[in-house]
Amino acid sequence: MIDVLIIGSGGAGLTAALAAKDAGASVAVAGKAYPTNSQTSMAQGGMNAALGNVGEDDIGSHIADTIKSAKGLCDEVMVKHMCENAPGTIAWLESLGVPFSRLDNGKSGTQTVAQRQMGGASAKRACYAQDYTGLKILHTLYDTCLKEEIDFLDEHYLLNLITEEGTVKGATFLEIRTGEVKQISARSVIIATGGYGALYHGSTTNAYGSTGDGVAAVLRAGGAVSDMEFIQFHPTALKHSSILVSESARGEGGYLVNEKGERFVDELKPRDEVARAIFGQIQEGQRVFLDVRHLGEEKLMELLPQEVELCKLHEHVDPAKELIPIQPVAHYTMGGIDVDQGLGVHGIKGCFAVGECSNAKVHGANRLGGNSLLEITVFGKLAGENATKHAADASSKPADDAQQQKDTEAVEALFAQKEIVNFYPYREKLGNLLYEKVGIVRDNAQLQDALKEVTAMQEMQKAMGIVDQSRANNQNLIEFLEFQNALLLAPTIITSAIDRDESRGAHYKVGFEQEDETHKKHTLIQWKKEATCR
Amino acid sequence: MQIKILRSETDTHQLYTLPAGEIPLLNALSYIKETQDATLTFSAGCRASVCGTCAVRVNGREELACAYKVKPGDIIEPLQYHPVLRDLKVDKHRAKETLLKSTAWLHTPQEASLTHSDEKLSERQTDCILCDSCYSACPVYAVNPDFLGPFALTRAYRYSTDKRESSTKNIIDNIQSNGVWDCTLCGECTAVCPKGIDPKMDITMLRGLSVQEGYQDPSFATQSFGTPDFGGGGFGFDPNAGF
């Protein structure tokens, strides 16, 4: 029986693994793909830390900016912890060899790390590595995991948590290569499975895999989720492919213009405000573009090489010479598994959650650019340490195989079930539905419609199934399981949005355009117990 | 538009019909899976050329499916030198093994004064997304499956040039066997890298670092330079021979 089982092998999972191992725990990391395939690789802009390497900055300002953007919905203790630990975390990443972009200032250590401005920040605070910040942090963490001989269980798809009397005992997985359902027993479990942005299929910057599997598993196991309505829309995704153009493009001086060539918003405002401004333009029939031409080819290749390539590939425009057509799409899920200040999952003892899947209440109603890479590394460490502490006192008695039996039967039932309706068009339909009716601007009538449609889809799901009968490497099966999770999570987003009759951060509702003090609270959903707000 | 995809169960190229128009190969594969054949199996992730999941071979050349625009008649196959798990999905676990053997990480970190030009020393190398394209294109694997391979060596080079590493000797020691000297410098890896990395050059640089650490090309000692021995100081030309 291992001490700490980590589910998810992105930046949060890898950091947690290193921390748990360092604290003396035996560790295994299970993920549905390979570690370096994760969503973390897509983070471009940077990672916040008040180093003050470029102009003045201090931790107090970082805390203040984060709290301001959160619109009254953050836990200030958690924000303080994250921001205070930011410089130390940069120093830790520096010691692992993360290739940050540098300044020529004759100094040493982290004092030479370059910093850029991101939306909502009062200083040049985001440390970066060109526009490959997430990729380079992720791969350096992975290299360090290999150095520390961390055990990886790749291609393990999370089915369910195993709990006994409200305490986690491990989890069940579908081993994708063999098609077998297996269970892994552990004294502590850390969920680091990423967000649920991929529910907005076709209208998201997220990878296909960001389907909220861990969030759904927690709900099924009796744990709580919170603030599911807060979906951040990134202002600038490529219009035709929804591929992200980093906020740093605006941070470096890029403008937003409509087709008349007019600027219509301060590009450095927080993401929710910029996204709404763009959405407003689009509703008026305007096309919206990002203009970075004035930066010049050389500077673009220096600061945003990935963007330049992606624009050429997916939009057939050369950003040095042409306008980039953009639209706002779903990007980051602020809500998720409800955790306490030690990252312990609300309702399941011994279970911790970290990263985009969790709601550690540092982002509140709107996340600042540059705080997500910070969250996964600072809190990844905290999760690893706390899970190790819990493991020391936890029972070594493994769970019986009841959950494994149940899940084996469920998978067998899927193979036996006849496919009457193809689920793939519904995956796309769900994405469109969420984007159109649970999107940047919401209203109660549309939300009610969306809930009805999702409920109908849940009914329809009984007629859906898999065509592929192969046991081994059945991607059709995995995608169906992901879709089932999506259909389970979608109503939690919609009902939370219906409950919140106000506008706050990323949640904007017609008819309730102002913040309402009575709604200055988290939306909590927990099955098997009475739904409640706190 | 029609394309052919190698199916592992039958070991034949199956023909699929796509709507006309220029789309990324990944979109084409998804289209086939969603509307025509749910058993077609491939790996995909970010759609944005940065997660390294979707590399395949198109007409014999490695491409990221998300970045390649499909053309009529394209033949799509899995990466070479990887066990095929199913259709276009391959086992990439060798990546981890070669990275482990090459010990591509910081061994003894020290604080350093890094500059913008130091950043440039490894900027390209750290763009690597571990897509395995270079590994698939490397002909050395046809004869030596134990070769550390282009990306592992690029990564070893990336850490050995890092000023934060106080002693590069460990890394250099660990890339001698089945490593830098086994590369034929054919440049196939460089030609297919979707991120514009030049592993061939990195391996050349590592050879230089190896020599600085006292290593020499192991094949040099045993190589034959035009036997029989002509005498005359071993320069291969005896003015009196044959006359």
HADDOCK unambig.tbl for C-alpha pairs under 7 A between the chains (distance, minus, plus):
assign (segid A and resid 36 and name CA) (segid B and resid 51 and name CA) 6.61 0.50 0.50
assign (segid A and resid 37 and name CA) (segid B and resid 45 and name CA) 6.80 0.50 0.50
assign (segid A and resid 37 and name CA) (segid B and resid 51 and name CA) 4.66 0.50 0.50
assign (segid A and resid 37 and name CA) (segid B and resid 52 and name CA) 6.33 0.50 0.50
assign (segid A and resid 37 and name CA) (segid B and resid 53 and name CA) 6.12 0.50 0.50
assign (segid A and resid 38 and name CA) (segid B and resid 51 and name CA) 6.67 0.50 0.50
assign (segid A and resid 41 and name CA) (segid B and resid 50 and name CA) 6.33 0.50 0.50
assign (segid A and resid 41 and name CA) (segid B and resid 51 and name CA) 5.82 0.50 0.50
assign (segid A and resid 42 and name CA) (segid B and resid 50 and name CA) 6.44 0.50 0.50
assign (segid A and resid 95 and name CA) (segid B and resid 109 and name CA) 6.11 0.50 0.50
assign (segid A and resid 96 and name CA) (segid B and resid 106 and name CA) 6.33 0.50 0.50
assign (segid A and resid 97 and name CA) (segid B and resid 106 and name CA) 6.44 0.50 0.50
assign (segid A and resid 97 and name CA) (segid B and resid 164 and name CA) 6.99 0.50 0.50
assign (segid A and resid 99 and name CA) (segid B and resid 119 and name CA) 6.68 0.50 0.50
assign (segid A and resid 101 and name CA) (segid B and resid 116 and name CA) 6.91 0.50 0.50
assign (segid A and resid 101 and name CA) (segid B and resid 119 and name CA) 6.11 0.50 0.50
assign (segid A and resid 102 and name CA) (segid B and resid 114 and name CA) 6.82 0.50 0.50
assign (segid A and resid 102 and name CA) (segid B and resid 115 and name CA) 5.55 0.50 0.50
assign (segid A and resid 102 and name CA) (segid B and resid 116 and name CA) 4.86 0.50 0.50
assign (segid A and resid 102 and name CA) (segid B and resid 119 and name CA) 6.41 0.50 0.50
assign (segid A and resid 103 and name CA) (segid B and resid 115 and name CA) 5.89 0.50 0.50
assign (segid A and resid 103 and name CA) (segid B and resid 116 and name CA) 5.71 0.50 0.50
assign (segid A and resid 104 and name CA) (segid B and resid 115 and name CA) 5.10 0.50 0.50
assign (segid A and resid 104 and name CA) (segid B and resid 116 and name CA) 5.92 0.50 0.50
assign (segid A and resid 106 and name CA) (segid B and resid 113 and name CA) 6.96 0.50 0.50
assign (segid A and resid 107 and name CA) (segid B and resid 113 and name CA) 5.94 0.50 0.50
assign (segid A and resid 108 and name CA) (segid B and resid 111 and name CA) 6.98 0.50 0.50
assign (segid A and resid 108 and name CA) (segid B and resid 112 and name CA) 5.58 0.50 0.50
assign (segid A and resid 108 and name CA) (segid B and resid 113 and name CA) 3.91 0.50 0.50
assign (segid A and resid 108 and name CA) (segid B and resid 114 and name CA) 6.53 0.50 0.50
assign (segid A and resid 109 and name CA) (segid B and resid 111 and name CA) 5.36 0.50 0.50
assign (segid A and resid 109 and name CA) (segid B and resid 112 and name CA) 5.58 0.50 0.50
assign (segid A and resid 109 and name CA) (segid B and resid 113 and name CA) 5.97 0.50 0.50
assign (segid A and resid 112 and name CA) (segid B and resid 114 and name CA) 6.51 0.50 0.50
assign (segid A and resid 136 and name CA) (segid B and resid 126 and name CA) 6.41 0.50 0.50
assign (segid A and resid 143 and name CA) (segid B and resid 104 and name CA) 6.73 0.50 0.50
assign (segid A and resid 143 and name CA) (segid B and resid 105 and name CA) 5.68 0.50 0.50
assign (segid A and resid 144 and name CA) (segid B and resid 105 and name CA) 6.35 0.50 0.50
assign (segid A and resid 146 and name CA) (segid B and resid 100 and name CA) 6.23 0.50 0.50
assign (segid A and resid 147 and name CA) (segid B and resid 105 and name CA) 6.84 0.50 0.50
assign (segid A and resid 206 and name CA) (segid B and resid 46 and name CA) 6.74 0.50 0.50
assign (segid A and resid 207 and name CA) (segid B and resid 45 and name CA) 5.16 0.50 0.50
assign (segid A and resid 207 and name CA) (segid B and resid 46 and name CA) 4.06 0.50 0.50
assign (segid A and resid 207 and name CA) (segid B and resid 47 and name CA) 6.79 0.50 0.50
assign (segid A and resid 208 and name CA) (segid B and resid 45 and name CA) 5.48 0.50 0.50
assign (segid A and resid 208 and name CA) (segid B and resid 46 and name CA) 6.51 0.50 0.50
assign (segid A and resid 209 and name CA) (segid B and resid 45 and name CA) 6.53 0.50 0.50
assign (segid A and resid 243 and name CA) (segid B and resid 48 and name CA) 6.52 0.50 0.50
assign (segid A and resid 313 and name CA) (segid B and resid 67 and name CA) 7.00 0.50 0.50
assign (segid A and resid 424 and name CA) (segid B and resid 34 and name CA) 5.58 0.50 0.50
assign (segid A and resid 467 and name CA) (segid B and resid 38 and name CA) 6.21 0.50 0.50
assign (segid A and resid 468 and name CA) (segid B and resid 38 and name CA) 6.06 0.50 0.50
assign (segid A and resid 468 and name CA) (segid B and resid 39 and name CA) 5.02 0.50 0.50
assign (segid A and resid 473 and name CA) (segid B and resid 86 and name CA) 6.68 0.50 0.50
assign (segid A and resid 475 and name CA) (segid B and resid 41 and name CA) 6.36 0.50 0.50
assign (segid A and resid 476 and name CA) (segid B and resid 38 and name CA) 6.14 0.50 0.50
assign (segid A and resid 476 and name CA) (segid B and resid 39 and name CA) 6.81 0.50 0.50
